[in-house]
Amino acid sequence: MALEATMPALSPAMVPATTKVSPLARRIAGAKGIELGQIRGSGRDGKILKIDLGLPDQGAGDRAGADA
């Protein structure tokens, strides 16, 4: 019972039981309100990775300006 109290409640629609998700992708999805059940993972055995969330790369702007 104590373990259940410390774990966040996730609806089955958000993360199906068979879905594998990296800890970073799970944390980002939770913060951004992304439903992981709607995403197809590109990792090993279909695991959802950060890149699968479709977020822009934070460092892309810095690299683009360096070439100019």
C-alpha positions in Angstrom: 0.0 0.0 0.0 2.8 2.5 0.8 4.3 2.0 -2.6 1.1 2.9 -4.3 0.9 6.2 -2.4 4.3 7.3 -3.7 3.8 6.3 -7.4 2.1 8.9 -9.6 -1.3 7.9 -11.0 -1.2 7.3 -14.7 -4.4 6.6 -16.7 -4.3 3.5 -18.9 -4.9 5.7 -21.9 -1.7 7.6 -21.2 0.6 4.6 -20.9 -0.5 1.1 -21.9 1.0 -1.7 -19.8 3.0 -3.1 -22.7 4.6 0.3 -23.6 8.3 0.7 -22.8 9.4 4.3 -22.1 12.8 5.7 -21.3 12.9 7.5 -17.9 13.8 10.8 -19.7 11.0 10.5 -22.2 8.5 9.7 -19.4 9.6 12.7 -17.4 9.4 15.1 -20.5 6.1 13.7 -21.5 4.7 14.2 -18.1 5.9 17.8 -17.9 4.6 18.6 -21.5 1.3 16.7 -21.1 2.1 14.3 -24.0 0.1 11.1 -24.1 2.6 8.3 -24.5 -0.1 5.9 -25.6 -0.3 7.8 -28.9 3.4 7.5 -29.8 5.2 4.7 -31.6 8.7 4.2 -30.1 11.8 3.9 -32.3 14.0 2.3 -29.7 14.7 -1.4 -29.1 11.5 -3.4 -28.9 9.5 -0.3 -29.6 10.7 1.7 -26.6 9.7 5.3 -26.6 12.7 7.6 -26.5 13.1 11.4 -26.2 13.5 11.8 -29.9 10.1 10.1 -30.4 8.3 12.9 -28.6 8.9 15.2 -31.6 10.3 18.1 -29.7 12.7 20.6 -31.3 16.4 20.1 -30.5 17.4 22.8 -27.9 20.9 23.2 -29.3 19.9 23.5 -33.0 19.9 27.3 -33.0 23.4 27.5 -31.5 24.9 25.3 -34.1 23.2 27.0 -37.0 24.6 30.4 -36.1 28.2 29.0 -35.7 28.5 28.3 -39.4 27.6 31.8 -40.5 
